[in-house]
């Protein structure tokens, strides 16, 4: 994840995390998106190819995985291209219809040294889900939080999501997020928080994977509404 060009330019990165309760053993996923937006902010580079591998253990609820995407910053070759590699692990269980998810998520940018930057960040997260609704909070206490200015003592992001079935294979999706921390104010020259909004449709086609059409916007003054088309498919390994 990182901020766009004015500020240096990732599911989840975190939005692409697979639900731990949905798999046992090793699984994989691959996808394509017309634009990679992370917390409402475009990660540059136009279309992105993304994919990952997960491992889950049903009995204990423990899981771990990795997810990769190309991005349009942090590159050291002069073309400003780079990669984002997410590494995560945690625990998830369901109690009386309420799902609980706790874990760690590390965003690693392999080219950041070549670019003379420090973007890699560790976040802690905790989430609850019930029926079509979910809420997740991400927190980091690292001074170099994505943007690498070293001005933030901590930062957090809260995401509230909803997925309402329309038919057996079509769903309406919506989410609201708020990103807050001192470093946002230092880099953007605005308030120390901003919000992002997403609405869209998700269509599952048997044998072909899942297709998405979403509209994304933020309350940042210089941001335009974005339309994103995506496809992803999961498979057993």
N, C-alpha and C positions, 0 to 999 in steps of 0.2 A: 504494500500500500504506500502511496505517497501523494502529495498534493501536486496539482498540474503545473504547467509551465511557469506561471508566475511565481510559483513556490518551489520549483524543481520538478516541476512536471505537472485489495487487491481486492458465496456461496455460496462465503464466504467464504478475496481470499477466503475469509472465514465463512462468508455466505455459502461457499461451496462445500462446506463440511457435510459429510454424510451423516445421517442419523445413526448413532451407534446401535440402537435397538433394532435397526433394519437389516443388520448383517451379522453373520457368524463366520469366523475364519477370514480368509483374505478376499477382498473384492477390489475392483478397479473402476475408474470412471474416466471418460474422455469427453471433451466438449469444445464448442466454438461459440464465440460471442462477437457481435458486430462492434461492440465497444466494451472495454473492461472498466466498469465503474466500481469504485470502492468507497462506501459511505457517501455516495452521491457524486464523487469526484472522478473524472476520467483519468485513467492511468497512462494515457498516451499510446501512440503506436497503432491506432486504428483497431482493426479486428485482432482478436487474440485466440490462440489455441491453448487449451487448458486440460489438465488431467491429473489424476492422483491414484494412490493405492492406500487402502485402509485394512486394518486388522481389528476385529472385535471378538470379545469373549462373552457369550450370552450369560453364562452363570454368574460371573463376577461383575459384569457391566463395564469392564475395563476395555479401552480402545486406544488405538494409535494410528497415525497416518501421515501422509505427506501429499501436498498439492502444488502444482507448478503452473505458471503462466508467463507468457512473454509480456513485457511492459515497454513503455516508451521513454524511460529515464534510467539513470544509474549505470548506463553503459560506458565503457572506457575506450571504445574503439573509434570514437569520433562521430558515430552515427546516432548516438544517444539511445541506442537500443539496449535492453537488458532483460533480466529474468527475475521473477519473484518465486521463491521456494518457501512454502509454509510447512512447518513441522508441528504436529500437535499430538496431544495425548490427554486422556481423561477418564472419567467414570460417569455412566448414565444408567439410571434405573427408573422404573415406573411404579408408583405407589397409588393405588386407588384411582387410576385414571390420570394422575398427575405425573408427568415425566420430569426428572431432575437431571441436569447435566452440568458437571464441573470439570474444568481442565485448564491446560496451558497451551498457548499458541505462540510460536516463534516465527516471525517474518524475516527471512534471510534474503539478502540481495547480493549474489555472488560477485557482481561487477562493481560494487560500491568502492572498493579500494582503488581500482583503476580510475574511477571518477573523482577520487579525493573526497568522498562523502561518507556519512555514517547514518544509514537509514534503518538497519536491522533492529528489530524491536521485539521484546517479550511481553505478551499480555496474559493476564489471568481472566478466566471467564466463568460465569455461572448463569444457568438458564432454567426456566420453568416452562412447561407446556401443558395445555389442557384443551382437548378437542382441537378446533381449528386455530387456536390462539397460542402465541408464545411470546416470551420476553427474555432477553439476554443482556447481561451487562459485562463489558470488557474493561479491564483496568490495567494500567501500566504505571510503575513508579520510576521508570528509567528517565534520566535527564535527556538523553538523545532519543526523542520519541518521534520516529519516522522522518521528521524534517531536519534533524541534525543541528539545530541551533543551540541546544544545551540550555534553553531558558525555562523548560518545564520541570517542575518537581513531580508532577503526576498528571495523568490525563485519563479520561474514560469515555466510553461510548455505550449508550443504552439503545437497544433495538426492540421494537414491538412489532410483531408480525401476525398476519392472518391469512389463512388459506381456506376458502369456502368452496366446497364442491358444487358445480353447476350440473354436471352429468358424471357418469362413472369415469370419464377420461378427461374432463375439462374442469378447471378450477379458476376462481377469481383470487388473485393474490394482492396483498397490500402490506406496506410496512412504513413505519416512521422511526427515524433514528435521530439522536442528538449527540454530537461530538463536542466535548468540552475539555479545556486545558489551557494553561498559560501560553503554551507554544503556538497555539492557533492564533491568538491575538498578536504574538510577536511576528509571525510570518505573514499572516493575511492583512495585518493592519486594521482589523475589525474587532468585533467583540470576541470574548474568549470562548465562544461556542457558536455552532451553527446546526441547523437541522436539515435532514434530507427526507424525501418522500418518494414512495414507489407504488404504482398501481399497475396491474397487468393481468394477463391470462397465461395459464400453464396448461399445455395439452400433452397428454401421454398417448403415444401410438405404439401399440404392441409390436415388439420386434424391432422398432426403430428408435426408441428412446423418448425423451421429453423435449418439447419445443416451448419456447417462451417468447412472449411479446410484452414488454414493459415500458412504461413511461416514468422517467426519473427526473426529479428536480430538487433544488436546495433553496434555502432562503438567503444565499449569498448574492450580493448585488450584481456581480459580473457573470453570474452563471445563467446559462440557457437551458431550457427543458431538453432532455435527451430521450430519444426513442431507441430501444435496444432489442435486437433479435438474437435469440440464443438457441442452442441445441446441446443436449448432453445425454450420455448413455452410460449406465452402470452395468457391470458384468462380474461374474464370479471368476476367481483365479484358482 
